[in-house]
Amino acid sequence: LVLAGIFGWPLAVLARRALGRRRVTIGGGTVHLEAAGLFGKSSWTEPLAAYVGLTHRVRTSLSGVRHELVLVHPNASRSIILLSAPQIQAEAFASAARLFAVAEIPSREAARFAPLDGYFGLAEAKPLAAG
């Protein structure tokens, strides 16, 4: 039973991600997500004004370095990765911040919104302290 839990849970997560589909639509002052997977469908809509800003996150793995442009929400499961690329130019970051009319958040401050394991949607975020 323990071995099934140790190996089964990560395999189930991988299968759900591989077989699941997500569509994110940003427009009209809202962010709308539709997700379909092995265990059904879900959707949510959030006003763009609920997002606290845009951050540039760098992730490293055995396969290399990836840069992500993330629209940050106080609830980490509602944060959206807008762009993932080998490198993101500063002009693209500033342009996206102007387009969505959100603040640019330094990555060290945006880390407060991300769960400890680094994946959005698996844990609740911690809000920024006032001041």
C-alpha positions in Angstrom: 0.0 0.0 0.0 2.9 2.4 0.9 4.6 1.6 -2.4 1.4 2.2 -4.3 1.2 5.6 -2.7 4.9 6.4 -3.3 4.8 5.5 -7.0 1.1 5.8 -7.8 0.6 9.5 -6.7 3.4 10.9 -9.0 2.2 8.7 -11.9 -1.4 9.9 -11.4 -0.2 13.6 -11.4 1.8 13.0 -14.6 -1.1 11.2 -16.4 -3.5 14.0 -15.4 -1.1 16.7 -16.8 -0.3 14.7 -19.9 -4.0 13.9 -20.8 -5.5 17.1 -19.5 -6.2 20.2 -21.6 -6.4 23.8 -20.5 -7.6 26.9 -22.3 -7.0 30.3 -20.9 -8.8 33.4 -22.4 -7.9 36.9 -21.4 -10.1 39.7 -22.6 -12.8 42.1 -21.6 -11.2 42.7 -18.2 -11.4 39.0 -17.2 -9.3 35.9 -17.1 -11.3 32.7 -17.9 -9.9 29.2 -17.6 -11.5 25.9 -18.9 -9.8 22.7 -18.0 -10.7 19.1 -19.1 -9.0 16.0 -17.8 -9.4 12.5 -16.7 -11.6 13.4 -13.8 -14.0 15.8 -15.4 -14.2 19.5 -16.4 -13.7 22.7 -14.5 -13.7 26.3 -15.2 -13.4 29.7 -13.5 -13.5 33.4 -14.3 -11.5 36.0 -12.4 -11.4 39.8 -13.0 -8.1 41.0 -14.3 -8.1 43.6 -11.5 -7.8 40.7 -9.0 -4.3 40.0 -10.3 -1.5 41.7 -8.4 1.1 41.9 -11.1 3.4 40.3 -13.5 6.7 38.6 -12.7 9.6 37.0 -14.4 10.5 33.6 -13.0 13.5 31.5 -13.9 13.2 27.7 -13.5 16.1 25.3 -13.8 16.0 21.5 -14.3 18.2 18.8 -15.8 16.9 19.8 -19.3 18.0 23.4 -18.9 16.9 26.9 -17.9 13.4 28.2 -18.7 12.1 31.7 -18.2 8.4 32.3 -17.5 6.3 35.4 -17.6 3.6 34.9 -14.9 0.4 36.8 -14.2 0.4 36.6 -10.4 -2.8 36.2 -8.4 -3.0 36.1 -4.6 -4.4 32.5 -4.9 -1.5 30.7 -6.5 -3.9 28.2 -8.3 -5.3 31.2 -10.3 -1.8 32.5 -11.5 -1.3 32.1 -15.2 2.0 31.4 -17.0 1.7 33.7 -20.1 5.0 32.8 -21.7 7.7 30.1 -21.3 10.9 30.5 -23.3 14.6 30.0 -23.2 14.9 33.7 -22.6 12.5 36.7 -22.2 13.6 40.2 -23.2 13.1 43.1 -20.7 11.0 44.9 -23.4 8.6 42.0 -23.7 8.1 41.9 -19.9 7.5 45.7 -19.8 5.2 45.5 -22.8 3.1 42.7 -21.2 2.8 44.7 -17.9 1.5 47.7 -19.8 -0.9 45.5 -21.9 -2.5 44.0 -18.8 -2.2 47.2 -16.8 -0.6 45.4 -13.9 2.5 46.2 -11.8 5.9 44.5 -12.4 6.6 42.4 -9.3 10.3 41.5 -8.5 10.7 37.7 -8.5 11.8 37.7 -4.8 8.4 39.3 -3.9 6.4 37.1 -6.2 7.9 34.0 -4.5 5.6 34.8 -1.6 2.6 34.0 -3.7 4.0 30.6 -4.9 3.7 27.4 -3.0 6.8 25.9 -1.5 7.0 23.1 -4.1 7.1 25.7 -6.9 4.1 24.5 -8.9 1.0 26.8 -9.1 -2.2 25.2 -8.2 -1.0 22.7 -5.6 -1.1 24.9 -2.5 -2.4 28.2 -1.2 -0.3 31.3 -1.5 0.8 33.6 1.2 -0.1 37.3 0.6 2.4 40.1 0.6 2.9 42.0 3.8 1.6 45.6 3.7 4.2 48.3 3.4 
